[in-house]
């Protein structure tokens, strides 16, 4: 049997924690559950990595919504993008008909 070197009083505690975390691999116990999606994890480090993914996707979604809102406000400033650019409005009319010159 492998004996751990006794360096401090924490050695036994550290080994006990490692044994407990290792046993979760064999028992299938997953004590860390995500409150957002309900997925469970056997180790704290995997759970924390999962949490970071939630935060990253939420940040990305917020940036996309902000970009969409900015694009919508730019369209409002420019007017209707499908409107005829030669349409001068209902009250404005040209005073003369345009003439076409022919080159001989």
N, C-alpha and C positions, 0 to 999 in steps of 0.2 A: 504494500500500500504506500502511496506517495504521501509524504508528510510535508506540510507547509512549514516554512521557516517561521519561527516565532520572533517577529520583529516588534510587535506591539500588541495591545489588547484587541485591536481592531481586526487582526488576522482571522480569528475564529468567526467574527461577525461577517467579514467580507466573504469568507468561504461559504457560510451558511446562506447568504444572499445569493451567491452564485449557484449553489445547489438548488435553492428554491426556484430560481429563474430557469435553470436547466430542466427541472422536473416538469415545468409547464410544457416543454416540448413533447414529452412522452404522454402526459395526461390529457393534453388538448385543452387545458383550461386557458381561457382568454379573459383575463380580469379587466382589461382596458377597453371600454366601449366609447365610441364616438357619439357625442350627443346630437350631432347634426344629421348623420346618416344611419347610425345604429350599428355600424360595422365594428367587430370586436378584434382585439389584438392580444397576442400572448406576451409581447414585450413592450415596455414603455417607449423604447426608442422607435419601434415601428409605428406606434400610436402617434408619437410626436411628428414623425415624418408625414403621416397621413394628415394630421392637423395642418401642417404647412401647405400641403396640396390644396386643402380647402381654402386657406387664406390666399394662396396664389391665384386660384380660380376665381375667388370673389373679387380680388383686386383687378384681374383681367376683365371680368364682367363689368365692373364699375368704369374702367377705362373705355370699354366699348360703348357703354351707355352714354358716357360723356362725349365721346367722338360723334355718336349718332345725334345727340342733342345739338352739338356745335354745327354739324352738317345741316340739320334742320333749320337752325337759326340763320345760317348763311343763305339758304334757299329763300327764306322769308325776306332777307335784305335785298336779294337780287330780283325778287318778283317771281312770277310764274315761269319756270324754265320751258314750258311747252307753248307759251304765248307767241304769237306771230310778231317778230321784231319790227315789221313794217306797219303794223297796226298802230295808228296814231291816236286811237281812242274814239269815242262816240261823237264828241263835239268838234274835233279837228278834221278839216278836209283840205285837200289841195286846191289852190285857187285856179290852177291851169292843168290841163292834161299834159302829160309828158310828151315831147315830140321825139320822133325817131329820125335821125339823119342817115341818109344813105350815101355811101362813098362809091363813086363811079370810077 
